[in-house]
Amino acid sequence: METHTSAKSEGVIVSQVPTTEVVEVLEPVGHVQVIYLGPVSPHYECRMVFGDEEQIQAFVDRADARLRLIPPHDPQFRRNRERVNRDAERENLLVEWVLGYDEEN
């Protein structure tokens, strides 16, 4: 939500009137599966489901650099996973995590 400000001689008044923003939802340009392989490094494999091969490979290289030596139970995994997800959002890629366990618990 964005607010508008207007200057007055006594100070600044902030309006609480929300502005409407049009958010365009784009279809993903690619889909990558990140699959947990087990306790021996490398722990993950990234598989392209669809998309531009060069774009996907560049993303996989960055994701691999963040995840290669970190098993899913390591506290650093959550932070790096979020970084990978943000990277995918910027590239308009769909990321599917196949970790071999139920993430709800």
SEVO-533833 format. One line per 2 residues: number of its first residue (from 1); for each residue z, x, y of N, C-alpha, C, O, CB. Coordinates in Angstrom, 3 decimals. Atoms other than C-alpha are relative to their C-alpha. Last residue first. Glycine has a CB too. Example, Ala and Ser with C-alpha at 12.3 -4.5 7.8 and 13.67 -1.06 7.14 Angstrom:
BEGIN
2	-0.060 -0.820 -1.190 7.140 13.670 -1.060 0.730 -0.770 1.090 0.899 -0.261 2.198 -1.415 0.414 0.462 | 0.000 0.890 -1.190 7.800 12.300 -4.500 0.000 0.900 1.200 0.665 1.936 1.181 1.246 -0.992 0.027;
This chain:
BEGIN
105	-1.410 -0.309 0.320 10.077 5.812 -30.690 0.405 1.345 0.500 1.551 1.754 0.314 0.241 -0.065 -1.484 | -0.883 1.003 -0.613 6.877 4.430 -29.116 1.469 0.365 -0.205 2.309 -0.011 0.612 -0.282 -1.397 -0.588;
103	-0.527 -0.505 -1.263 4.910 7.604 -29.915 0.970 -0.962 0.661 1.628 -0.583 1.629 -1.128 0.296 0.942 | -0.087 1.110 -0.929 4.393 6.697 -33.586 0.670 0.488 1.281 1.813 0.945 1.237 0.780 -1.192 -0.622;
101	-1.276 0.711 0.027 3.432 9.871 -35.432 -0.025 -1.089 1.066 -0.832 -1.048 1.995 1.198 0.977 0.229 | -0.508 0.159 1.355 0.306 11.760 -36.440 1.367 -0.651 -0.083 1.981 -0.677 -1.150 0.057 1.317 -0.659;
99	-1.065 -0.955 0.257 -0.477 13.117 -32.979 0.624 -0.151 -1.387 1.423 0.691 -1.795 1.062 -0.142 1.044 | -0.285 0.292 1.404 -3.841 11.482 -32.383 1.019 1.040 -0.452 0.659 2.133 -0.890 -1.317 0.031 -0.898;
97	-0.919 -0.952 0.633 -4.137 11.422 -28.573 0.301 -0.477 -1.409 0.793 -1.590 -1.594 1.318 0.156 0.824 | -0.753 0.666 1.070 -7.202 9.627 -27.191 0.839 1.061 -0.699 0.308 2.060 -1.185 -0.959 -0.736 -1.021;
95	-0.642 -0.911 0.943 -8.562 10.855 -23.864 0.823 -0.820 -0.976 1.629 -1.662 -0.579 0.889 1.048 0.736 | -1.000 0.707 0.786 -11.107 8.811 -21.875 0.565 0.982 -1.017 -0.189 1.599 -1.769 -0.606 -1.267 -0.701;
93	0.094 -0.080 1.456 -12.963 10.895 -19.328 1.130 -0.802 -0.633 2.230 -0.883 -0.086 0.046 1.471 -0.476 | 0.367 1.340 0.485 -13.502 10.123 -15.628 -0.271 0.020 -1.508 -1.252 -0.547 -1.988 -1.245 -0.525 0.755;
91	1.343 -0.143 0.581 -13.380 13.862 -14.758 -0.561 -1.335 -0.492 -1.698 -1.402 -0.958 0.033 0.999 -1.157 | 0.879 -0.552 -1.035 -10.419 13.302 -12.416 -1.445 0.103 -0.487 -2.382 -0.101 0.285 0.501 1.378 0.438;
89	0.216 1.042 -1.015 -8.799 11.028 -14.995 -0.945 0.486 1.089 -1.843 -0.243 1.510 1.338 -0.432 0.623 | 0.952 0.961 0.563 -9.301 13.651 -17.721 -0.297 -1.119 1.004 -1.443 -1.552 1.128 0.549 -0.596 -1.317;
87	1.298 -0.667 -0.008 -7.581 16.294 -15.571 -1.075 -0.958 -0.516 -2.165 -1.035 0.051 0.041 1.292 -0.859 | 0.456 0.040 -1.395 -4.703 13.877 -15.001 -1.375 0.656 0.140 -2.227 0.174 0.886 1.021 0.701 0.923;
85	0.371 1.383 -0.324 -4.402 13.357 -18.787 -0.504 -0.120 1.441 -1.483 -0.823 1.693 1.199 -0.937 -0.216 | 1.273 0.262 0.683 -4.476 17.128 -19.435 -0.478 -1.414 0.333 -1.662 -1.623 0.595 0.149 0.179 -1.545;
83	1.017 -0.758 -0.738 -1.743 17.627 -16.829 -1.383 -0.218 -0.602 -2.364 -0.367 0.126 0.343 1.501 0.003 | 0.257 0.736 -1.231 0.288 14.844 -18.429 -1.046 0.710 0.853 -1.872 0.061 1.495 1.294 -0.180 0.794;
81	0.767 1.192 0.382 -0.071 16.551 -21.810 -0.335 -0.825 1.241 -1.454 -1.324 1.367 0.790 -0.859 -1.023 | 1.403 -0.396 0.157 1.028 19.826 -20.227 -0.878 -1.174 -0.407 -2.038 -1.251 -0.004 -0.120 1.111 -1.031;
79	0.539 -0.382 -1.308 4.251 18.293 -18.963 -1.482 0.357 -0.109 -2.294 -0.077 0.708 0.791 1.188 0.584 | 0.132 1.205 -0.836 4.942 16.514 -22.247 -0.619 0.329 1.356 -1.507 -0.382 1.827 1.372 -0.665 0.201;
77	1.134 0.823 0.443 4.180 19.628 -24.311 -0.195 -1.209 0.896 -1.322 -1.513 1.287 0.203 -0.456 -1.441 | 1.160 -0.310 -0.843 6.539 21.860 -22.287 -1.204 -0.879 -0.362 -2.100 -1.070 0.460 -0.374 1.487 -0.138;
75	-0.097 0.699 -1.292 9.519 20.139 -23.952 -1.196 0.255 0.921 -1.545 -0.611 1.724 1.269 0.417 0.709 | -0.388 -0.922 -1.066 8.306 21.386 -27.385 0.068 -0.761 1.331 -0.833 -1.546 1.626 -1.004 1.194 0.095;
73	-1.442 0.151 -0.219 8.222 18.617 -30.033 0.524 0.936 1.088 1.687 0.827 1.479 0.752 0.256 -1.297 | -0.374 1.218 -0.734 4.425 18.277 -29.713 1.503 -0.166 0.233 1.890 -0.908 1.136 -0.507 -1.194 -0.740;
71	-0.085 1.145 0.908 3.764 21.932 -30.661 0.520 -1.232 0.751 1.128 -1.091 1.812 0.920 0.328 -1.207 | -1.141 0.893 -0.220 2.724 24.293 -27.830 -0.016 -1.156 -1.003 -0.912 -1.998 -0.944 -0.015 -0.546 1.445;
69	-1.192 -0.537 0.653 0.554 27.333 -28.567 1.220 -0.914 0.086 2.330 -0.493 -0.240 0.339 1.322 0.599 | 0.201 -0.845 1.186 -2.913 25.909 -27.871 1.286 0.386 -0.725 1.362 0.216 -1.942 -0.718 1.245 0.396;
67	-0.665 0.513 1.196 -1.992 23.049 -25.514 0.052 0.961 -1.179 0.819 0.726 -2.113 -0.673 -1.232 -0.430 | -1.324 0.580 -0.259 -2.739 24.132 -21.940 0.778 -0.300 -1.279 2.009 -0.287 -1.266 -0.146 -1.269 0.807;
65	-0.828 -1.021 -0.650 -5.620 26.511 -22.715 1.410 -0.515 0.252 2.364 0.261 0.206 -0.637 0.447 1.320 | -0.401 -0.968 1.019 -7.040 23.967 -25.163 0.900 1.083 0.592 1.861 1.511 -0.047 -1.236 0.636 -0.645;
63	-1.051 0.629 0.796 -7.073 21.300 -22.452 0.531 0.974 -1.048 1.739 1.060 -1.266 -0.525 -1.279 -0.677 | -1.208 0.086 -0.832 -9.028 23.582 -20.090 1.164 -0.600 -0.788 2.290 -0.113 -0.691 -0.273 -0.843 1.261;
61	-0.467 -1.366 -0.262 -11.570 24.525 -22.775 1.286 -0.010 0.818 2.220 0.735 0.521 -1.082 0.808 0.734 | -0.658 -0.463 1.227 -11.831 20.893 -23.894 0.536 1.418 0.191 1.632 1.728 -0.275 -0.981 -0.047 -1.199;
59	-1.303 0.675 0.083 -12.622 19.818 -20.309 0.786 0.501 -1.209 1.978 0.785 -1.095 -0.183 -1.533 -0.083 | -0.805 -0.570 -1.081 -15.412 22.422 -19.994 1.402 -0.614 -0.010 2.392 0.093 0.181 -0.683 -0.233 1.373;
57	-0.402 -1.343 0.423 -16.728 21.353 -23.409 0.852 0.681 1.068 1.817 1.370 0.738 -1.236 0.856 -0.311 | -1.052 0.115 1.016 -16.714 17.678 -22.391 0.486 1.388 -0.400 1.692 1.598 -0.531 -0.514 -0.773 -1.245;
55	-1.203 0.484 -0.677 -18.681 18.382 -19.208 1.172 -0.076 -0.977 2.288 0.326 -0.649 -0.257 -1.382 0.634 | -0.499 -1.070 -0.864 -21.221 20.500 -21.089 1.290 -0.402 0.701 2.229 0.390 0.786 -1.054 0.379 1.032;
53	-0.559 -1.099 0.793 -21.633 17.954 -23.907 0.583 1.116 0.865 1.644 1.651 0.540 -1.068 0.571 -0.907 | 0.792 -1.185 -0.288 -22.108 14.953 -21.622 0.660 1.215 -0.651 1.825 1.514 -0.387 -0.153 0.206 1.533;
51	0.011 -0.547 -1.354 -20.359 12.035 -23.243 -0.896 1.214 0.113 -1.506 1.663 -0.858 1.402 0.362 0.430 | 1.264 0.164 -0.723 -19.354 10.605 -26.602 0.135 0.630 1.375 1.243 0.879 1.850 -0.394 -1.504 0.117;
49	0.485 1.256 0.572 -16.719 11.075 -29.310 -1.339 -0.350 0.650 -2.314 -0.652 -0.037 1.040 -1.154 0.203 | 0.764 0.856 -0.895 -16.046 14.749 -28.560 -0.446 -1.250 -0.756 -1.013 -1.154 -1.845 -1.222 0.760 0.584;
47	1.301 0.463 0.512 -13.352 16.269 -30.724 -0.662 -0.909 1.021 -0.030 -1.813 1.568 0.166 -0.743 -1.354 | 0.589 1.004 -0.884 -10.420 18.356 -29.513 -1.385 -0.335 -0.532 -2.204 0.550 -0.781 -0.069 0.506 1.484;
45	1.462 -0.079 0.002 -8.384 20.168 -32.150 -0.493 -1.113 0.905 -0.005 -2.240 0.828 -0.604 -0.125 -1.460 | 0.844 1.147 -0.368 -4.699 20.833 -31.758 -1.477 0.325 -0.175 -1.909 1.476 -0.119 0.272 -0.423 1.451;
43	-0.607 1.279 0.376 -1.885 23.016 -33.112 -0.935 -1.191 0.176 -0.715 -2.244 -0.423 1.243 -0.225 0.811 | -0.013 0.946 -1.114 -3.748 26.305 -33.104 0.462 -1.375 -0.461 0.101 -1.838 -1.543 -1.389 -0.097 0.637;
41	0.902 -0.093 -1.141 -1.275 27.474 -34.327 -1.421 0.328 -0.463 -1.555 1.126 -1.391 0.499 1.064 0.993 | 0.583 -1.342 -0.117 0.565 26.360 -37.470 -1.024 -0.002 1.140 -1.864 -0.897 1.237 -0.669 0.444 -1.351;
39	-0.903 -0.969 -0.605 2.867 23.323 -37.176 -0.570 1.411 0.164 0.053 2.244 0.823 1.226 0.075 -0.808 | -1.179 -0.385 0.744 0.176 20.721 -37.742 0.757 1.134 0.658 0.427 1.555 1.767 -0.378 0.385 -1.387;
37	0.355 -0.545 1.313 -3.333 19.668 -36.796 1.207 0.383 -0.837 1.118 0.419 -2.064 -0.882 1.200 0.169 | -1.023 -0.963 0.416 -2.575 17.371 -33.849 -0.299 0.438 -1.429 -0.434 -0.394 -2.326 1.438 -0.614 0.106;
35	-0.596 0.235 1.314 -5.807 15.692 -32.759 0.982 1.113 -0.329 0.644 2.296 -0.273 -1.091 -0.097 -1.090 | -0.830 -1.185 0.155 -6.995 15.391 -29.153 0.835 -0.240 -1.249 1.693 -1.123 -1.262 0.903 0.276 1.280;
33	-1.196 0.172 0.826 -9.854 12.878 -29.192 0.715 1.341 -0.066 0.097 2.368 -0.346 -0.359 -0.525 -1.440 | -0.452 -1.156 0.764 -12.329 13.023 -26.308 1.235 -0.387 -0.797 2.133 -1.049 -0.278 0.298 1.206 0.930;
31	-1.192 0.315 0.787 -14.357 10.215 -24.752 0.316 1.210 -0.864 -0.546 1.730 -1.573 -0.207 -1.290 -0.877 | -0.167 -0.705 1.262 -16.975 10.575 -22.017 1.310 -0.380 -0.667 2.194 -0.961 -0.039 -0.059 1.505 0.220;
29	1.258 -0.702 0.272 -18.403 9.053 -18.849 0.075 0.781 -1.306 -0.923 1.339 -1.761 -0.344 0.946 1.155 | -0.140 -1.429 0.287 -15.615 6.488 -18.680 -1.356 0.625 -0.329 -2.211 -0.002 -0.955 0.981 0.219 -1.165;
27	-0.004 -0.229 1.437 -16.681 3.180 -17.102 0.175 1.496 -0.250 -0.370 2.308 0.498 -1.313 -0.534 -0.662 | 1.208 -0.574 0.583 -15.758 2.970 -13.465 0.162 0.143 -1.506 1.257 0.393 -2.009 -0.319 1.364 0.637;
25	-0.291 -0.476 1.349 -13.228 0.657 -11.902 -1.301 0.470 -0.627 -2.251 -0.298 -0.782 0.673 -1.112 -0.868 | 1.130 0.131 0.911 -13.774 0.358 -8.151 0.370 0.606 -1.347 0.754 1.773 -1.422 -1.267 0.680 0.583;
23	-0.006 -1.095 0.968 -10.610 -0.179 -6.182 -1.117 -0.257 -0.992 -1.135 -1.279 -1.679 1.385 0.126 -0.726 | 0.852 0.321 1.125 -11.029 -2.302 -3.061 -0.026 1.225 -0.916 -0.432 2.313 -0.509 -1.444 -0.407 0.470;
21	0.964 -1.045 0.318 -8.094 -1.777 -0.763 -0.793 -0.439 -1.221 -0.239 -0.977 -2.180 0.706 1.369 -0.250 | 0.599 0.135 1.326 -6.192 -4.590 0.844 -1.036 1.086 -0.176 -1.898 1.294 0.678 -0.633 -1.404 -0.197;
19	1.454 0.040 -0.063 -3.942 -3.685 3.718 -0.536 -0.120 -1.419 0.070 0.376 -2.369 -0.574 1.266 0.713 | 0.754 -0.834 0.945 -0.291 -4.597 3.672 -1.502 -0.125 0.240 -2.000 -1.175 0.646 0.336 -0.391 -1.452;
17	1.145 0.768 0.463 1.346 -5.914 6.844 -0.817 0.879 -0.946 -1.376 1.894 -0.531 -0.869 -0.500 1.201 | -0.150 0.190 1.434 4.698 -4.160 7.146 -1.136 -0.842 -0.587 -1.027 -1.347 -1.704 1.337 -0.654 -0.298;
15	0.305 1.358 0.444 3.850 -2.837 10.591 0.131 -0.068 -1.513 -0.287 0.853 -2.216 -1.423 -0.431 0.451 | 0.751 0.027 1.248 5.565 0.363 11.668 -0.183 -1.447 -0.417 0.791 -2.190 -0.540 0.719 0.817 -1.112;
13	-0.300 1.212 0.745 6.607 0.629 15.319 -0.893 -0.006 -1.237 -2.103 0.196 -1.137 -0.219 -1.290 0.879 | 1.065 0.449 0.887 6.648 4.093 16.860 0.483 -1.225 -0.752 1.592 -1.235 -1.287 -0.430 1.123 -0.983;
11	0.111 -0.679 1.289 8.765 5.008 19.849 -1.155 -0.561 -0.791 -2.122 -1.070 -0.225 1.296 -0.128 -0.797 | -1.310 -0.305 0.559 10.071 3.590 23.126 -0.091 0.773 -1.311 0.885 1.414 -1.699 0.775 -1.276 -0.215;
9	-0.688 -0.961 -0.851 6.731 3.806 25.000 1.366 0.386 -0.559 1.831 1.500 -0.314 0.156 -0.565 1.395 | -0.553 0.693 -1.160 4.924 2.158 22.113 0.735 1.040 0.820 0.955 2.158 0.353 0.951 -1.188 -0.417;
7	-0.915 -0.728 -0.882 2.685 3.721 19.460 0.415 -0.884 1.165 -0.419 -1.570 1.756 -0.652 1.299 0.518 | 0.477 0.106 -1.377 1.183 1.567 16.712 1.038 0.653 0.895 2.238 0.455 0.705 -0.252 -1.495 0.415;
5	-0.974 -0.324 -1.030 1.469 2.275 13.031 -0.634 -0.202 1.360 -1.835 -0.001 1.543 0.518 1.446 -0.154 | 0.598 -0.417 -1.266 -0.392 0.659 10.153 1.105 0.312 0.988 2.152 -0.335 0.971 -0.946 -1.091 0.561;
3	-0.541 0.680 -1.168 0.921 0.483 6.632 -0.651 0.570 1.238 -1.082 1.723 1.259 1.537 0.139 0.072 | 0.124 -0.759 -1.210 -0.912 1.298 3.405 0.628 -0.789 1.130 0.505 -2.014 1.156 -1.467 0.334 0.297;
1	0.000 0.842 -1.158 0.000 0.000 0.000 0.000 0.891 1.226 0.718 1.890 1.276 1.203 -0.960 -0.005;
